[in-house]
């Protein structure tokens, strides 16, 4: 068991949240009961995740995508009311970590994707060093890379490029980082991987000679929050359960 404020302080220091400029608050977003024995983690603080966490007897929910994003309507109505009402009624804490969980060298989304795929990171690029650079020793061609991503993520990636081409220098940034393809190219990457694809992404890839694979926003960001939850379980002797609420995005 751990006190809510002790857990919040540990996560702030472990993820270095004060060093990031983000799109929403990182840390304890909604206060629940004071003492935490069981944490449920998930990618997004959706109503479905909250309901599953309640059924699991959770004292806290740990997510990558929380609430209160910059620029959104602050009124607690509709979807926001449903989520917040369910959380408060159950007296469950909500902890959310966005960019700090993308960037962390050990439990971050990019670090965990690399570990799962057998990539060898050796550099960073982009704002706040969120993008990663390295190599994929076990995947020589884009076809090899796409096949292994399909196996790992259980999602067939969108590939822009010649499947027979070599992977070469690899760059990756999970989630909605398709707009960083120009920065990946400038950093010397031959292949760039992210979660989503936009209309300009394919044109840039073809015209600038960099391969691109869009592997799913949710699919590429399932692993960081799991690793963070397991870290908490090991560090404080609390229970951790990861719940995957499927999302085709």
PyMOL commands that set and color helices and strands:
alter all, ss='L'
color gray80, all
select helices_A, chain A and resi 4-15+17-19+47-55+78-90+99-103+109-117+127-129+142-153+178-186+199-208+217-220+223-236
alter helices_A, ss='H'
color red, helices_A
select strands_A, chain A and resi 2-3+27-30+35-36+38-44+60-65+93-96+120-125+131-135+158-160+170-172+191-194+211-214+239-242
alter strands_A, ss='S'
color yellow, strands_A
deselect
rebuild
show_as cartoon
